[in-house]
Amino acid sequence: MPGIKAKFPQFEKPIIKINEKIESIEKKNKDTGSEGDAANVENLKKERELLVKKIYSDLTPWQKVQLARHPMRPRSLDYIEGIFEEFFQLHGDRKFGDDKAVVGGMAMLNGQAYMVIGQQKGKSPEENVKRNFGMLHPEGYRKGLRLMKLAEKFSIPVINFIDTPGAYPGIKAEERGQAEAIATNLKEMIGLRTPITVVIIGEGGSGGALGLGVGDRILMLENSVYFVCTPEACGAILWKDSTLAEKAAEKLRLTAENLYDLGVIDEVVKEPSGSAHWDYDAMFDKLKKRIVHHNSALKRTKPENLNEKRYKKFRKMGVYEKSR
């Protein structure tokens, strides 16, 4: 991936350097029409493989936050296009406008129709501005709910991809009812009479994620994160210093493994060697199989039983103590 070295986290820089050496040799061979240094290329590839295993086998929570935010990480539209067929995008909330931070529409997978909705970040500064960095306005949540209600009408399963640092905190969003829109989605999704599978593919930020995150199955990619507030915000709240984000990430228990142990999610989906951004196709294939697996089980459940189980699932989350 030449030309984007500065965008990668510091701990990935050694891998980038090896990649650049390999690309340089392969380019030279192509230009000269020879196979010179082929043995060197193979040695470099073996070195890279060992380095990848070493780096990604022992990631800290803060490093996982960096991977979840990685500029080259697959976005919702990448997963939709890589997993589903015949995606037909639908727009607007029928009340205010079309929020570009969320995409959704009908799609097919193995002959089954799905309503697919995803929070969408960009991969360039220009696209991130267009997508508002994946932060939804109220009309984004209302758009998502409109599509889910449409899916319910025709008994179509819902797949929601979560990738947001949080709901947009701007004044205009508050004026248009941000809190009400999220609260309405929580209530309506609990009672939706069709299966909902939620997949956290990057950042799952607070109520911004939960506004589309109520489901019968909650899956998390191995290097995604799910938090009540960003590590930077947590550092500012607890220690009055947002630069203590790394320390906060340790305390928040925001990794997929943490949340599986806590019973917040149902499955950790392993990523390809390294991380999802190194091999899109392998990641799409893995996630596709898990989506099909979970929906095969869910479609055998009666709608009224789905609602009851979904309600109980979220009610039992968390631990509390009674004071005397």
C-alpha positions as CSV (number, residue, x, y, z in Angstrom):
1,M,0.0,0.0,0.0
2,P,2.4,2.7,-1.1
3,G,1.9,6.4,-0.5
4,I,-0.1,6.0,2.8
5,K,2.7,5.2,5.2
6,A,1.9,8.1,7.5
7,K,-1.6,7.0,8.0
8,F,-0.7,3.7,9.7
9,P,-0.3,3.4,13.5
10,Q,3.3,3.4,14.8
11,F,3.2,-0.3,15.7
12,E,2.5,-1.2,12.0
13,K,5.5,0.8,10.6
14,P,7.9,-2.2,10.6
15,I,5.5,-4.1,8.4
16,I,5.1,-1.1,6.0
17,K,8.9,-1.0,5.7
18,I,9.1,-4.6,4.6
19,N,6.2,-4.1,2.2
20,E,8.1,-1.2,0.6
21,K,11.2,-3.3,0.2
22,I,9.2,-6.1,-1.5
23,E,7.4,-3.6,-3.8
24,S,10.7,-2.0,-4.7
25,I,12.3,-5.3,-5.7
26,E,9.2,-6.5,-7.6
27,K,8.9,-3.2,-9.5
28,K,12.6,-3.4,-10.5
29,N,12.1,-7.0,-11.7
30,K,9.1,-5.9,-13.7
31,D,10.9,-3.0,-15.2
32,T,13.9,-5.1,-16.2
33,G,11.9,-8.2,-17.2
34,S,14.0,-10.4,-14.9
35,E,13.4,-12.6,-11.8
36,G,16.4,-11.2,-9.9
37,D,16.3,-11.2,-6.1
38,A,13.4,-13.6,-6.1
39,A,14.9,-15.4,-3.2
40,N,15.2,-12.1,-1.3
41,V,11.5,-11.4,-1.9
42,E,10.6,-14.8,-0.5
43,N,12.8,-14.2,2.6
44,L,11.2,-10.8,3.1
45,K,7.7,-12.3,2.9
46,K,8.6,-14.9,5.5
47,E,10.0,-12.2,7.7
48,R,6.8,-10.2,7.2
49,E,4.6,-13.2,8.1
50,L,6.5,-13.7,11.4
51,L,6.4,-10.0,12.2
52,V,2.6,-9.9,11.6
53,K,2.1,-12.8,14.0
54,K,4.3,-11.2,16.6
55,I,2.7,-7.8,16.5
56,Y,-1.0,-8.8,16.3
57,S,-0.9,-11.6,18.7
58,D,-0.5,-9.3,21.7
59,L,-2.2,-6.0,21.0
60,T,-3.1,-3.6,23.9
61,P,-6.6,-2.1,24.1
62,W,-5.3,1.2,22.8
63,Q,-3.7,-0.5,19.8
64,K,-7.1,-2.1,19.1
65,V,-8.7,1.4,19.3
66,Q,-6.2,2.5,16.7
67,L,-7.1,-0.5,14.4
68,A,-10.8,0.1,14.9
69,R,-10.2,3.7,13.6
70,H,-7.7,2.6,10.9
71,P,-8.1,4.7,7.8
72,M,-7.9,1.7,5.5
73,R,-10.2,-0.5,7.6
74,P,-13.2,-1.8,5.6
75,R,-16.3,0.4,6.0
76,S,-20.0,-0.5,6.0
77,L,-20.4,-0.1,2.2
78,D,-17.3,-2.3,1.7
79,Y,-19.0,-5.1,3.7
80,I,-22.3,-4.6,2.0
81,E,-20.8,-4.8,-1.5
82,G,-18.4,-7.6,-0.5
83,I,-20.9,-9.9,1.2
84,F,-24.3,-9.2,-0.4
85,E,-25.7,-9.1,-4.0
86,E,-28.1,-6.7,-5.7
87,F,-27.8,-4.0,-3.1
88,F,-30.5,-1.3,-3.7
89,Q,-29.9,1.7,-1.6
90,L,-32.8,3.6,0.0
91,H,-32.6,7.3,1.1
92,G,-34.1,9.7,3.6
93,D,-36.1,9.6,6.8
94,R,-39.3,11.1,5.2
95,K,-39.2,13.9,7.7
96,F,-36.1,16.1,7.3
97,G,-33.4,14.7,4.9
98,D,-30.9,12.0,4.0
99,D,-28.1,11.6,6.5
100,K,-25.0,10.5,4.6
101,A,-23.5,9.1,7.8
102,V,-25.8,6.0,7.4
103,V,-26.5,3.9,4.4
104,G,-29.1,1.3,3.9
105,G,-31.3,-0.7,1.6
106,M,-32.4,-4.1,0.3
107,A,-29.9,-6.7,-0.6
108,M,-29.7,-10.5,-1.4
109,L,-27.5,-13.2,0.1
110,N,-27.9,-16.9,-0.9
111,G,-31.4,-16.2,-2.2
112,Q,-32.5,-14.5,1.0
113,A,-33.6,-10.9,1.1
114,Y,-32.1,-8.7,3.8
115,M,-32.5,-5.1,4.9
116,V,-28.9,-3.9,5.4
117,I,-28.0,-0.7,7.3
118,G,-24.6,0.6,8.1
119,Q,-23.0,3.6,9.8
120,Q,-20.6,4.9,7.2
121,K,-17.2,6.6,7.7
122,G,-14.9,7.9,5.0
123,K,-11.4,6.9,3.9
124,S,-10.3,10.3,2.9
125,P,-10.7,13.8,4.5
126,E,-13.2,14.7,1.8
127,E,-15.3,11.6,2.2
128,N,-15.2,11.9,6.0
129,V,-16.6,15.4,5.8
130,K,-19.3,14.1,3.5
131,R,-20.1,11.2,5.9
132,N,-19.7,13.4,9.0
133,F,-17.0,11.0,10.3
134,G,-19.7,8.4,10.8
135,M,-21.6,10.5,13.4
136,L,-25.3,10.3,12.8
137,H,-27.8,13.2,13.1
138,P,-31.4,12.5,14.3
139,E,-32.5,12.0,10.7
140,G,-29.9,9.2,10.4
141,Y,-31.5,7.2,13.2
142,R,-35.0,7.9,11.8
143,K,-33.8,6.8,8.4
144,G,-32.5,3.5,10.0
145,L,-35.8,3.0,11.8
146,R,-37.8,3.6,8.7
147,L,-35.9,0.9,6.9
148,M,-36.2,-1.5,9.8
149,K,-40.0,-1.0,10.0
150,L,-40.1,-1.6,6.2
151,A,-38.2,-4.9,6.7
152,E,-40.7,-5.9,9.5
153,K,-43.6,-5.3,7.2
154,F,-42.3,-7.9,4.8
155,S,-40.7,-10.2,7.4
156,I,-37.2,-9.5,6.1
157,P,-34.2,-10.0,8.5
158,V,-32.2,-6.9,9.4
159,I,-28.4,-6.6,9.4
160,N,-26.9,-3.5,11.1
161,F,-23.2,-2.6,10.7
162,I,-21.9,-0.4,13.6
163,D,-19.0,2.0,13.0
164,T,-19.2,5.4,14.8
165,P,-17.3,7.3,17.4
166,G,-20.8,8.5,18.7
167,A,-23.9,10.4,17.7
168,Y,-23.3,13.9,16.4
169,P,-23.2,16.3,19.4
170,G,-23.9,19.5,17.4
171,I,-26.5,22.1,18.3
172,K,-28.5,21.4,15.1
173,A,-28.7,17.7,16.0
174,E,-30.0,18.6,19.5
175,E,-32.5,21.0,18.0
176,R,-33.9,18.2,15.8
177,G,-34.2,15.8,18.7
178,Q,-31.1,13.7,18.9
179,A,-31.8,12.1,22.2
180,E,-35.5,11.4,21.3
181,A,-34.5,9.8,18.0
182,I,-32.0,7.4,19.7
183,A,-34.5,6.6,22.5
184,T,-37.3,5.9,20.0
185,N,-35.0,3.5,18.1
186,L,-34.1,1.6,21.3
187,K,-37.8,1.1,22.1
188,E,-38.8,0.2,18.6
189,M,-36.0,-2.2,18.0
190,I,-36.7,-4.1,21.1
191,G,-40.2,-4.9,19.7
192,L,-39.3,-5.3,16.1
193,R,-41.0,-8.5,14.8
194,T,-38.2,-9.6,12.5
195,P,-34.6,-10.9,13.3
196,I,-31.9,-8.3,13.8
197,T,-28.2,-9.1,13.6
198,V,-25.8,-6.4,14.7
199,V,-22.1,-6.4,13.6
200,I,-19.6,-4.0,15.2
201,I,-17.0,-3.5,12.5
202,G,-15.0,-0.6,13.8
203,E,-15.9,1.8,16.6
204,G,-19.0,1.3,18.6
205,G,-19.4,4.6,20.3
206,S,-21.9,5.0,23.2
207,G,-25.6,5.8,22.4
208,G,-24.5,6.6,18.9
209,A,-23.8,2.9,18.3
210,L,-26.7,1.6,20.5
211,G,-29.2,3.7,18.4
212,L,-28.8,1.0,15.7
213,G,-27.3,-1.7,18.0
214,V,-30.2,-3.5,19.6
215,G,-30.3,-7.0,18.1
216,D,-30.9,-10.7,18.6
217,R,-27.3,-11.4,17.9
218,I,-24.4,-8.9,18.5
219,L,-21.2,-9.8,16.7
220,M,-17.9,-7.9,17.1
221,L,-14.9,-8.1,14.8
222,E,-11.7,-9.1,16.7
223,N,-10.1,-5.7,16.4
224,S,-13.2,-3.5,16.8
225,V,-14.1,-1.7,20.0
226,Y,-17.3,-0.9,21.9
227,F,-17.4,1.8,24.6
228,V,-19.5,4.1,26.7
229,C,-17.4,7.0,25.7
230,T,-14.2,7.5,23.7
231,P,-10.9,6.9,25.6
232,E,-10.0,10.6,25.0
233,A,-13.3,11.7,26.6
234,C,-12.9,9.1,29.4
235,G,-9.4,10.5,30.2
236,A,-10.7,14.0,30.3
237,I,-13.6,13.0,32.6
238,L,-11.6,10.9,35.0
239,W,-8.2,12.6,35.1
240,K,-8.9,16.0,33.4
241,D,-6.5,15.0,30.7
242,S,-7.6,13.7,27.2
243,T,-4.0,12.7,26.4
244,L,-4.4,9.8,28.9
245,A,-6.5,8.0,26.3
246,E,-4.2,4.9,26.4
247,K,-4.7,4.6,30.2
248,A,-8.4,5.1,29.8
249,A,-8.6,2.4,27.1
250,E,-7.2,-0.1,29.6
251,K,-9.9,0.8,32.1
252,L,-12.9,0.8,29.8
253,R,-12.9,-2.9,28.9
254,L,-13.8,-2.0,25.3
255,T,-12.3,-4.9,23.4
256,A,-14.3,-7.7,21.8
257,E,-12.9,-10.3,24.2
258,N,-13.8,-8.1,27.2
259,L,-17.3,-7.6,26.0
260,Y,-17.8,-11.3,25.2
261,D,-16.7,-12.2,28.8
262,L,-19.2,-9.6,30.1
263,G,-22.0,-11.0,28.1
264,V,-22.6,-7.8,26.1
265,I,-21.9,-9.5,22.7
266,D,-22.6,-13.0,21.4
267,E,-19.5,-13.7,19.3
268,V,-16.0,-12.5,18.4
269,V,-15.4,-12.8,14.7
270,K,-11.7,-13.5,14.0
271,E,-10.0,-11.2,11.5
272,P,-7.5,-12.3,8.9
273,S,-3.8,-12.5,9.7
274,G,-2.9,-9.0,10.8
275,S,-6.2,-7.2,10.7
276,A,-9.2,-6.7,8.4
277,H,-7.5,-3.9,6.4
278,W,-4.8,-6.3,5.1
279,D,-7.2,-8.7,3.5
280,Y,-10.7,-7.5,2.6
281,D,-11.8,-10.6,0.8
282,A,-10.9,-13.0,3.6
283,M,-12.7,-10.7,6.1
284,F,-15.8,-10.6,3.9
285,D,-15.8,-14.4,3.6
286,K,-15.5,-15.0,7.3
287,L,-18.3,-12.5,8.2
288,K,-20.6,-13.7,5.5
289,K,-20.5,-17.3,6.9
290,R,-21.3,-16.0,10.4
291,I,-24.2,-13.9,9.2
292,V,-25.7,-16.8,7.4
293,H,-25.2,-19.1,10.4
294,H,-26.9,-16.8,12.9
295,N,-29.8,-15.9,10.6
296,S,-30.4,-19.6,9.8
297,A,-31.1,-20.0,13.6
298,L,-33.0,-16.8,14.0
299,K,-35.5,-17.4,11.2
300,R,-36.7,-20.5,12.9
301,T,-37.9,-18.5,15.9
302,K,-41.4,-17.0,16.1
303,P,-41.6,-13.2,16.0
304,E,-43.2,-13.0,19.5
305,N,-40.4,-15.2,20.9
306,L,-37.8,-13.1,19.3
307,N,-39.1,-10.0,21.0
308,E,-39.2,-11.7,24.4
309,K,-35.7,-13.1,24.1
310,R,-34.3,-9.8,22.8
311,Y,-35.9,-7.9,25.7
312,K,-34.5,-10.3,28.3
313,K,-31.1,-10.3,26.6
314,F,-30.6,-6.6,27.2
315,R,-32.3,-6.6,30.6
316,K,-29.8,-9.0,32.1
317,M,-26.8,-7.0,31.0
318,G,-24.7,-5.4,33.7
319,V,-24.1,-6.0,37.4
320,Y,-25.5,-4.1,40.4
321,E,-25.5,-4.3,44.2
322,K,-28.2,-3.4,46.6
323,S,-27.1,-1.1,49.4
324,R,-28.5,-1.7,52.9
